[in-house]
């Protein structure tokens, strides 16, 4: 390099004694050219790596499920409720269709984990008083007192949200009074009913039941009652 210009000695035969002068063109040394190239390559590689990381992160975020909010989680959980019911009806004893009073009070609770149980999703406990006298409709000196546990299956009806249906299986102990010492007998019954929903907490229940007490003729009961739910 002379006077700020690069000179290259020619080794060709025809230019053995001549030197090529590149005028004002500046030639960078090889190590400076390589350094610039390396810097440019490193910058390009960094941009490529950042772009790949950005694409990978975007793909992972797109595949990740959206977090559930408290409202969504609450909606997915099966609903539960507690029912307090009071029912009045009439037994029709067989044979003879003799009408007798039937009063029933009880409580039931719906469990979410029983929603798919074919027998029922609501466990109940109730007390029933029935007139077991030979005459009269209401109270007499002869009573039939039943404490029973049961399972109720609630189901919806097509094209309506005001009325739903239920089945109810009950079993317990019946005590006959008024005949000297109390007589205890095994009792069981099945019911089919409809619920008229007045609002979220009040409803009217209408049901037909078939009951059987050991050593006593079978009978049916038609009942209507009020239920408060929370």
C-alpha positions in Angstrom: 0.0 0.0 0.0 1.4 3.4 -1.0 -0.1 6.8 -0.7 -3.4 5.2 0.6 -3.7 3.0 -2.5 -3.3 -0.7 -2.8 -0.8 -2.1 -5.2 -0.7 -5.7 -6.4 2.4 -7.3 -7.9 1.6 -9.3 -11.0 3.4 -12.6 -11.5 2.2 -13.1 -15.0 5.0 -13.3 -17.6 3.7 -10.3 -19.6 3.5 -8.2 -16.5 6.5 -9.3 -14.7 7.9 -5.8 -14.2 4.7 -3.9 -14.0 2.4 -3.2 -11.1 -1.3 -2.8 -11.3 -2.6 0.3 -9.5 -6.2 0.4 -8.5 -6.6 4.1 -8.6 -8.9 5.3 -5.8 -10.5 2.0 -5.2 -9.9 0.8 -1.7 -9.3 -2.9 -1.2 -10.0 -4.2 2.3 -7.6 -6.7 3.8 -8.7 -10.3 3.8 -9.1 -10.4 7.6 -11.4 -7.3 7.6 -13.5 -8.7 4.8 -13.9 -12.0 6.7 -14.8 -10.1 9.9 -17.5 -8.1 8.2 -18.9 -11.3 6.6 -18.9 -13.0 9.9 -20.8 -10.1 11.6 -23.3 -10.1 8.8 -23.8 -13.9 9.0 -24.1 -13.8 12.8 -26.8 -11.1 12.6 -28.7 -13.0 9.9 -28.5 -16.2 12.0 -29.7 -14.4 15.1 -32.7 -13.1 13.2 -33.5 -16.6 11.9 -33.3 -18.1 15.4 -35.5 -15.4 16.8 -38.0 -15.9 14.1 -38.1 -19.7 14.7 -38.5 -19.2 18.5 -41.3 -16.8 17.8 -43.1 -19.3 15.6 -42.6 -22.1 18.1 -44.0 -20.0 20.9 -47.0 -18.9 18.9 -47.7 -22.6 18.0 -47.5 -23.7 21.7 -49.8 -20.8 22.8 -52.3 -21.6 20.1 -52.5 -25.3 21.1 -52.7 -24.6 24.9 -56.3 -24.8 26.2 -57.8 -21.6 27.4 -57.9 -21.2 31.2 -61.2 -21.8 32.8 -62.8 -19.0 34.6 -64.6 -19.4 37.9 -68.0 -19.0 36.1 -67.2 -21.7 33.5 -66.0 -24.2 36.2 -69.1 -23.5 38.2 -71.3 -24.2 35.2 -69.7 -27.5 34.5 -70.2 -28.8 38.0 -73.3 -30.8 38.4 -76.0 -28.9 40.3 -77.2 -29.9 43.8 -80.3 -28.9 45.7 -82.2 -29.6 48.9 -86.0 -30.2 48.9 -88.3 -29.8 51.9 -91.7 -31.3 51.0 -95.1 -31.5 52.6 -97.7 -33.7 50.8 -101.3 -34.5 51.5 -103.3 -37.2 49.7 -105.7 -40.0 49.9 -105.0 -43.7 50.1 -107.3 -46.1 48.2 -107.1 -49.3 50.0 -107.6 -52.6 48.2 -110.0 -54.2 48.1 -112.9 -51.8 48.3 -111.3 -48.4 47.3 -111.7 -47.1 50.9 -110.3 -43.6 51.0 -108.0 -42.8 53.9 -105.9 -39.7 54.7 -102.2 -39.8 53.9 -99.9 -37.0 55.2 -96.2 -37.0 54.2 -93.4 -34.7 55.2 -89.7 -35.2 54.4 -86.5 -33.8 53.1 -84.3 -34.8 50.1 -80.9 -33.8 48.8 -79.7 -34.1 45.2 -76.1 -35.3 44.8 -74.1 -34.3 41.7 -72.1 -37.6 41.6 -75.5 -39.5 41.3 -76.6 -37.7 38.2 -75.9 -40.8 36.0 -77.2 -43.3 38.4 -80.2 -45.1 36.8 -82.1 -45.4 40.1 -81.9 -41.8 41.2 -79.9 -38.7 42.0 -81.7 -37.5 45.1 -81.7 -39.3 48.5 -84.8 -38.7 50.7 -86.0 -39.4 54.2 -89.6 -38.9 55.2 -92.3 -39.6 57.7 -95.8 -40.6 56.7 -99.0 -40.8 58.7 -101.9 -42.8 57.3 -105.4 -43.4 58.8 -105.7 -47.1 59.2 -109.1 -47.0 60.9 -112.2 -48.7 59.5 -114.1 -45.4 59.1 -113.4 -41.7 58.6 -111.0 -40.0 56.3 -108.9 -37.9 58.6 -107.4 -38.8 62.0 -108.7 -41.8 64.0 -107.4 -43.7 67.0 -105.8 -46.2 64.6 -102.7 -44.9 62.8 -100.1 -46.1 60.5 -96.7 -44.4 60.9 -94.0 -44.9 58.4 -90.4 -43.8 58.5 -88.8 -44.4 55.1 -85.7 -43.7 53.1 -85.7 -43.5 49.4 -84.0 -42.5 46.2 -85.6 -40.2 43.6 -84.8 -39.8 39.9 -85.5 -36.4 38.4 -85.9 -36.1 34.7 -86.9 -33.4 32.2 -89.8 -33.5 29.8 -89.6 -32.6 26.1 -90.5 -29.1 25.0 -91.1 -27.7 28.5 -89.1 -26.3 31.4 -92.0 -25.6 33.6 -92.9 -29.3 34.3 -90.5 -32.1 35.0 -91.0 -35.7 36.1 -89.6 -38.1 38.7 -89.7 -41.6 40.0 -89.4 -42.4 43.6 -88.5 -45.7 45.4 -88.9 -45.9 49.1 -88.6 -48.5 51.8 -88.9 -48.3 55.6 -90.7 -49.5 58.7 -94.4 -49.0 59.3 -95.8 -49.1 62.9 -99.5 -49.7 63.5 -100.9 -48.0 66.6 -104.3 -48.2 68.4 -104.4 -52.0 68.5 -102.6 -52.5 71.7 -98.8 -52.9 71.3 -97.4 -51.3 68.2 -97.0 -53.6 65.3 -94.0 -53.0 63.2 -94.0 -54.1 59.6 -91.7 -53.8 56.6 -93.0 -51.4 54.0 -92.0 -50.4 50.5 -93.4 -48.3 47.7 -92.8 -46.8 44.2 -94.1 -43.5 42.9 -94.4 -41.7 39.6 -94.9 -37.9 39.7 -94.7 -34.6 38.1 -93.3 -31.3 39.4 -94.8 -27.9 38.4 -92.0 -25.4 38.9 -93.5 -22.1 40.1 -90.0 -20.4 40.5 -86.5 -21.4 41.4 -87.4 -22.3 45.0 -91.1 -23.3 45.0 -92.9 -26.1 43.2 -96.0 -28.2 43.3 -95.7 -32.0 43.3 -98.4 -34.4 42.0 -97.8 -38.1 42.3 -99.3 -41.6 42.2 -97.9 -44.3 44.5 -98.1 -48.0 44.9 -97.4 -49.3 48.4 -97.2 -52.6 50.1 -96.9 -53.5 53.8 -96.1 -57.0 54.9 -99.3 -58.9 55.9 -101.4 -55.9 54.7 -103.3 -55.6 51.4 -101.6 -53.4 48.8 -102.9 -49.9 48.2 -102.4 -46.8 46.0 -102.1 -43.2 47.0 -102.8 -40.0 45.0 -101.1 -37.0 46.5 -100.4 -33.3 45.9 -98.0 -31.2 47.9 -95.8 -28.2 48.1 -92.0 -28.3 48.0 -89.4 -25.6 48.9 -86.0 -26.0 47.4 -82.6 -24.3 48.0 
